[in-house]
Amino acid sequence: LNEVKQYAIGKWQSVSVELRPTEDRTGSGKIEPTFLKRHFHYLSEDKFVGIITLFADNYAQMPLMEFEFKGDLNWGGEHPIAYGARKIDYILNEGFAVRPLHEQAVAMLNSALPQEIAPFELNQKKDILGQAIPMFHIEKDEIVSDYDLIYFKNGMLFMGAKHVDGT
């Protein structure tokens, strides 16, 4: 585990657009394709900054929204099925920002925003850490964490895929 932690330190980014299935935010159960790129910076063995950019297309020509995550890493053991993969939790306790990159993203974010939060603006990053954001299923003062798997091979970092419901 110590070797994996040391190897992770540095900057990692998607080599191409990633396709992820995502359940729509209306709760209909409909699965939509999500196109994204990731830029992760492991600052130390226990700190990270991650940026995920969502796109409207599979060529990454139309950026929609950017999420910036900051916080602690909680390293787990090897995964019992995915040989060589390590369990990791990303604890978003230092920052959770959203930056809409398209007018449709601004409209979507503002459509379900609680009154006490100022509206999102195009190309303006807003830290929502500790805020209640129903669209993202986040309660006030909730510290969000994200379980994942990571695997290193041939100088590349692979992150685990998730079920569309986030499990």
C-alpha positions as CSV (number, residue, x, y, z in Angstrom):
1,L,0.0,0.0,0.0
2,N,2.8,2.4,0.8
3,E,4.3,1.9,-2.7
4,V,0.9,2.6,-4.3
5,K,0.4,5.8,-2.2
6,Q,3.8,7.1,-3.3
7,Y,3.3,6.1,-6.9
8,A,-0.1,8.0,-7.0
9,I,1.5,11.3,-6.0
10,G,1.4,13.7,-9.0
11,K,-1.0,14.7,-11.7
12,W,-3.1,12.3,-13.7
13,Q,-5.6,13.0,-16.5
14,S,-7.9,11.2,-18.8
15,V,-6.3,10.1,-22.1
16,S,-9.6,10.6,-23.9
17,V,-13.3,11.3,-23.2
18,E,-14.8,8.7,-20.9
19,L,-18.3,7.4,-21.3
20,R,-20.3,6.8,-18.1
21,P,-23.9,5.7,-17.7
22,T,-25.8,8.1,-15.3
23,E,-29.3,8.0,-14.0
24,D,-31.1,11.2,-14.7
25,R,-31.6,13.7,-11.8
26,T,-35.4,13.5,-12.1
27,G,-35.6,10.1,-10.5
28,S,-37.3,8.5,-13.5
29,G,-34.7,5.7,-13.6
30,K,-33.8,6.6,-17.2
31,I,-30.1,6.0,-18.0
32,E,-28.3,8.7,-20.0
33,P,-24.7,8.7,-21.4
34,T,-22.3,11.0,-19.6
35,F,-19.1,12.1,-21.3
36,L,-16.3,13.4,-19.1
37,K,-12.6,14.0,-18.6
38,R,-10.8,13.7,-15.2
39,H,-7.8,15.6,-13.9
40,F,-6.6,14.4,-10.5
41,H,-3.7,15.7,-8.5
42,Y,-2.7,13.5,-5.6
43,L,-0.9,16.1,-3.5
44,S,0.4,13.7,-0.9
45,E,-0.5,10.3,0.4
46,D,-3.6,11.7,2.0
47,K,-4.7,14.8,0.1
48,F,-6.1,15.3,-3.4
49,V,-7.7,17.7,-5.8
50,G,-9.9,16.3,-8.6
51,I,-11.5,18.1,-11.5
52,I,-14.2,16.4,-13.6
53,T,-15.4,18.1,-16.7
54,L,-18.7,17.0,-18.2
55,F,-19.4,17.3,-21.9
56,A,-22.5,17.3,-24.1
57,D,-20.8,15.2,-26.7
58,N,-18.4,12.3,-27.0
59,Y,-15.7,14.4,-28.7
60,A,-15.4,16.9,-25.8
61,Q,-16.3,19.8,-28.1
62,M,-19.1,21.2,-25.9
63,P,-18.2,21.5,-22.2
64,L,-21.2,21.7,-19.9
65,M,-20.0,21.8,-16.3
66,E,-16.8,21.4,-14.2
67,F,-16.6,19.9,-10.7
68,E,-13.6,20.5,-8.4
69,F,-13.2,18.3,-5.4
70,K,-10.7,18.8,-2.6
71,G,-10.0,16.8,0.5
72,D,-8.7,13.7,2.2
73,L,-7.9,10.2,0.9
74,N,-8.9,7.2,2.9
75,W,-7.0,4.2,1.5
76,G,-8.3,0.7,1.8
77,G,-7.1,-2.7,1.0
78,E,-7.0,-4.6,-2.2
79,H,-10.3,-5.3,-3.9
80,P,-11.3,-9.0,-3.4
81,I,-12.2,-9.5,-7.1
82,A,-10.3,-6.9,-9.1
83,Y,-6.7,-8.2,-8.5
84,G,-4.3,-5.4,-7.9
85,A,-6.9,-2.7,-7.6
86,R,-7.0,-0.7,-4.3
87,K,-10.0,0.6,-2.5
88,I,-10.0,4.4,-2.0
89,D,-12.4,6.9,-0.5
90,Y,-12.3,10.5,-1.6
91,I,-13.5,12.7,1.3
92,L,-14.7,16.1,-0.1
93,N,-14.0,18.0,3.2
94,E,-11.9,20.9,1.9
95,G,-13.8,22.0,-1.2
96,F,-16.6,21.0,-3.6
97,A,-17.0,23.6,-6.4
98,V,-19.2,23.7,-9.5
99,R,-18.5,25.8,-12.5
100,P,-21.2,25.8,-15.3
101,L,-19.6,26.1,-18.7
102,H,-22.8,26.4,-20.8
103,E,-26.0,28.4,-20.4
104,Q,-28.1,25.2,-20.2
105,A,-26.0,24.0,-17.3
106,V,-26.6,27.4,-15.6
107,A,-30.3,27.0,-16.1
108,M,-30.3,23.4,-14.8
109,L,-28.3,24.3,-11.7
110,N,-30.5,27.3,-10.9
111,S,-33.8,25.4,-11.5
112,A,-33.7,23.5,-8.2
113,L,-31.5,25.8,-6.1
114,P,-32.5,26.6,-2.5
115,Q,-33.4,30.2,-2.0
116,E,-30.5,30.9,0.5
117,I,-27.9,30.1,-2.2
118,A,-27.0,32.8,-4.8
119,P,-27.7,31.7,-8.4
120,F,-24.9,30.1,-10.5
121,E,-23.3,32.2,-13.2
122,L,-21.7,31.1,-16.5
123,N,-18.0,30.3,-16.1
124,Q,-18.0,31.3,-12.4
125,K,-16.9,28.6,-9.9
126,K,-19.0,28.3,-6.8
127,D,-17.9,26.3,-3.8
128,I,-21.0,24.4,-2.5
129,L,-19.2,22.6,0.4
130,G,-21.6,22.3,3.3
131,Q,-24.6,23.6,1.3
132,A,-27.9,21.8,0.7
133,I,-28.0,21.0,-3.0
134,P,-31.1,18.8,-3.7
135,M,-30.1,18.2,-7.3
136,F,-27.0,16.4,-6.1
137,H,-28.7,14.8,-3.2
138,I,-26.6,16.7,-0.7
139,E,-27.8,17.8,2.7
140,K,-26.6,20.9,4.5
141,D,-23.3,20.4,6.3
142,E,-23.0,16.9,4.8
143,I,-19.4,15.8,4.0
144,V,-19.6,13.9,0.7
145,S,-17.4,11.0,0.1
146,D,-16.9,8.9,-3.0
147,Y,-15.8,5.3,-3.0
148,D,-13.7,4.1,-5.9
149,L,-11.1,1.7,-7.0
150,I,-7.7,2.7,-8.5
151,Y,-5.3,0.5,-10.4
152,F,-1.9,1.4,-11.8
153,K,-0.5,-0.4,-14.9
154,N,2.2,0.6,-17.4
155,G,2.4,4.1,-16.0
156,M,-1.3,4.7,-16.2
157,L,-4.0,5.2,-13.5
158,F,-7.3,3.4,-13.9
159,M,-10.3,4.4,-11.8
160,G,-13.1,2.0,-11.1
161,A,-16.4,2.1,-12.9
162,K,-19.6,2.6,-10.8
163,H,-23.1,1.4,-11.1
164,V,-25.4,4.2,-12.4
165,D,-26.9,4.6,-8.9
166,G,-23.5,5.5,-7.5
167,T,-22.9,2.3,-5.6
